[in-house]
């Protein structure tokens, strides 16, 4: 770790809250922001009040500041950033915007004499939860953001060519990171319906692009006797989540809701394997967490997943192919434990070597310093 050459004031905007809600962007900022503080950067994260249980305060040296919005799936990120971006320019050197919709406001900072950085976490306009109008706004936001930001960060190599094709002047690929996994002993009183080593685990929000309809149907058809545990919450997708629960065989699929901290680490510590049938990703944090825990992976064959596991997945399965996923669950139940352990260890080593948050924080600080020098 190295200190910032000069003190910088950086504002993050575009997310709900770094602590208190699920989401890849939220997990990204919750890990990155305190590390930047330890490197001498003054960091403010503008939050949406509904998702910020801590209020206006400092946490781990990071200033949390609520900014108003109009709540609704299609509007809240846009309205939140419209208020937060000009406010951030009053006291910060750099406004760092996260995701496609908020990127639309990248021109605000240069107009007010400040710098802007945009991080794209994926092709959000391809996510099926959005309607046609929202997809158009997200695509426009991404185009405006990469063309007008002083620097662009892409979480995956897959996104870099798109950014460059749409006018980005400075694109750095800085992936999501992961902390080392701390194992937790099994407590049957917390998950009485499960047995350690006798379940498959999924982590993530209950949204269509995660491929959970494929997973639920595969679990129904699989000859595997092990249940699939789906751990995650829902944000503006209750209809989809309700349909999943209705279709699921309760003997084969167990919904736990969102779990954090010790409970989440306990599930990661004792799963037979990690299942991730996603259709669209940037660079999935949940997959990195499973790798750090040494779990063998059953992952869909999309480029973002491949970038994360780097070929260490025990099973690489076609998107939406229910039969192949059903066979994968069956094969994973019957696989040799030593072989599964070796596959999991290969993923763990890759997570440690390539996705250290401390290294990624240094690289982000390099981007800030270069932007300030330009």
N, C-alpha and C positions, 0 to 999 in steps of 0.2 A: 504494500500500500504506500502511496506517495501523496503528499499534500498538494493542493492546488497552488499553482505559481502565484496567482493573485486571488483575492477573495472574489467569489462570484455569487451573484444572487440569481437563482434559477426558480422559475415557477412551472409546475406541472399542471396541466388542465386536460380535460376530455374524459377522465374516468369518473366512477361513482365515488369510491373512497378506498384508499389503500388497505385499510383494516376495517373489517366488519361486513364484507360482502364477497361473494364468489366472482371469479372472472380472471382470465389470463392477463389482461391489462392491469387489473388491480393487484394481482400477485407480483407482476413485474415491478410495479412502482413500489410496493411494500418492501421488496428486497433491495431495489436499487437506491431509493431515496436516502435511507439511513447510511448507506455506504458512502454516498456522495457527501453527506454531512461530516462523516469521519475524515473525509479528505479536504475539509475546509470550505465546502460549498454551503451557502445559506439556501435552504430548499423550502419552498412553500408548495403544498399540494392543495389546489382548489377542489373541494368536495361538493357533492350534492347532499344536502342536509339529511334527507330521508335515510341515506345509507351510511352516514357517519355517526356512530354511537358515541364518539368521544367529544364531539362539539369542536368549537374553536379553541385549540390548545396546541401544545407541542407533544409529540410522541417520538421517542428515539431520536430527538433532536430535530425532527421534521415539523414544520409549522403546518397545521391543518386549518384551513379557512373555508367555511361554507360559502357557496355562491348560489344565488337563486336560479331556479329553473321552473319549467312547466312539466310536470311529470306525465309521462306517456311514452310508449315504446319508441315512437318515431321522432318525438320532439325533444326529449329531455337533454340528450347530449348536445344537440345543436344550440338550444337556448342557454344551457349552462355555459358553454364555451363562449357564446356571444357576450355574456356578461363578464366572464372570468378573464378573457384575453386582454381587453383594454385595461381592466383593473390591474392585471399583473404587470402591465407595462409601466405603471406608476413607480414601482420600487424594485424591479428586477432587470437584470441585464439580458437574460434569455428567457423566452417563453417556449416551453417544450410541450408540444401538443401530441397526444396519443390517439391513434386510430383515424379512420378515414373521414368520418363526419366532422370531428373537431378540426381536422387538418384544413378545412375550408377557411379557417380564420388565420392561417399562417401569414397572409399579407398585413395583418393588423400591426404586428410588432415592428416590422421595418418602416411602416408608415409613421409610427410614433417614435422612431429613432432607436428601437431595440432590435435584438436578433431573435430569430425563430428557428427552432429545430422541430422536425416532425418525425415521429416513429410510426411506421405502418406495421401493424401486427397481423395483417392478412388481407385478403381480398374480401372485405366485408360485404361488398355488393353481391357476392355469389352465395351468401347465406340465405336459405330458403325462408327464414322467418320474416324477411322483409318483403313488402309489397313493391310494385313496380316503381312508384314514386320515390320511396325510401331508397331503393337500389340506385336510382338515378342520382339522388342527392349524395349518396355515399361515394359513388364513382366520381362525381364532380368534385367532391371534397378532396378525395385523394389526388386528383389531377391538379387542382389548384394548390394543394399543400406541397407536393413535390416540386412544382414549378416555381414557387415563391419562397420556400423556406431557405434559410442560409445553409442548412445541412439537413440531409434526410438519413434516417436510420431505418434499415430493413431488418426484421428479425430472421429472415431466411434468404438464401441465395436465390430461391425461386422468384422472389419479389424484385430483386435488383434490376433485371432487364426491363421490367415494366416501369419502374421509377425512372430509369435512364431514358426510355423511349418517350416519357411524358415530361421531359425537361428538367429533371433533377440535376443540379450542378455538382453536388457532392453527396454520394451515396456510400454509406458504411454499413456493412452487414455485421450487426451485433445481436446475436441470438438471445432468446430468453435463457435464464440461468437456473440453477437449482442449488440448494444447500445440501450438505451431507445429511444422509438419513440417520436419525437416532432411533434405534429399535426400541419398542415398547413391549413389555411382557403382556401376555394375553390375560384378559379379565373377563371371565364368562358372565359376570353380572352386567356388563355393558352391552354385550352382544350375545344374549342367551340362545338365539336362534342359529348361531354359527359355531363351527368347530375350526380351530386353527389348522391351516393347511388344507382345508376342505371347502374352499370357495374360490371363485374367480371374482376379480374386482374391476369395476369401472369407476373413475372419478371424472366429474364434469357436470356442467349444467344440463338440464333436461330440455334440450332444444333440437330441432330436426336435423341440423347439419352434423350432429354427433353420431348419426347412424344408429340410434338406439332402437328404432323400429326393426332394423335388421338383427340386432343383438337379441331383442326379446323373442323374435320369431325363431332365431337359431337356437336359443335356449329351449324353446318349446319342442323343437324337432330333434335336438341332440340326444344321443344315447348316454351322454354323461349324466351321472347322478349328482354331480356337484352343482350347487346353485350359483347363479351370477348375482353379485351384490352391486346394485347401482346406487352410488353415493353422490348426491348433488341436489341442488335446489332448482327452482324455476323462476324466471323473471319474464313476465308478460308472455308466458307460454303454457298457461294452466290447461288449455284445451288439449294441447299435444301431450302434456304429462298425464292428464286424465285418461286419454286414449291409450297411452302406453300401459298404464296400470290395469286398464280394462282388458287389454289383450294378453297381459302377462299371465303365465301359469305360476301361481303363488308358491308352488313347490320348487320351481326352477329359478325364479327371479325374486329378489328381495330388495325393496326400496328402503333406504335408511334415511333419506333426506340429507341435507348438507351436514357434514361433520368436519370439525376443525381441530387443530392442536393435537392433543394426546390421542383422541379417538381416531382421527385420520391416520396418524402414525401407527396406531395399533392395527388398523385394517391393512395398511401397506406392509407391516412387518410380518403378517401371517397368511397372506393370500397364496394360493397355488400358482396364480399367474395373473397378469394384468391384460384386460381386453380393451381395445380402443378402435372401434369401427368407423371412425369419423370420416366424413366426406370432404370437409373443408377445414383447413387449419392454417395458422401462420407458422408458428413453431410451438407445439403444444407443451405447456408447462406440466400438465398432468402426466404426460408420457415421460418427461424428464424426472419427475418425482418417483415414478415407478422404477425407472432405471436406477436412480440413486438408491432405492431400497433393494436392489438386486433381484427384482421380479422378472421372470421370463415373460416376453411380450407376445401377444396376439394382436397385431396392428394392421390396419388397412393399408393398402399399397398406394398411398398418395405421397407426393414428393416431400411435403412438409414432415410427415412421419419418418420417411427415409432419411432426411437430413438429421433428424433427432437421433434415431437409433443407429444410423451408420452401418446397417447390415447386421446388427446384433439381435434383431428380433427372432424369436424362436419360430414364429409363424407370421408370414406376410400374406395377408388374405385379400381377395378382391373386394372392392367397395360394393355393398348391396347384394352380395352373393350369399344368400341365406344358407344354401346347402354347404358351401365351403366353410362358412363360419360354424355351422353345426358340426361338421367333421373336425374342425379345428378344436372345438371344445372337447369333443370325444377323445381326440388324440392327446390333448394336453393332460387330460385326467389320467391317461394310461402311460404317459411317457416315463422313461427312466428318471428317477429323482436326481441322480448324479448329472445326467445330461441337462435337465432343467436348471440345476444349480450353476452349471458351467455357463449356460446361456445368460442367466441372470447376472453372473459375475462379470461377463464381458460387457453387458450394458452398464453395470455400476462403474467399471473402470472408465468407460467412455464418458459417463456423466461427470466424473471427477476431473478428467483430463481436459475436457472440451467446454464445459458449461459452468465453470466456477464463477460465482457472482462477483467475487473480488476482482478477478481479471476483467470481467465485463464492465465493472464500474470504472476501472482505470481507462478502458477504451472509450467509455462514454465521456469521461472527463477530457480525454484527448480531443474529442469532437468539439466540446464546449470551448476549449482553449484555442483550437484552430479557427472556430467561428469568431471569437473575439479578436483574433489577430487579423482576420481578413479585412 
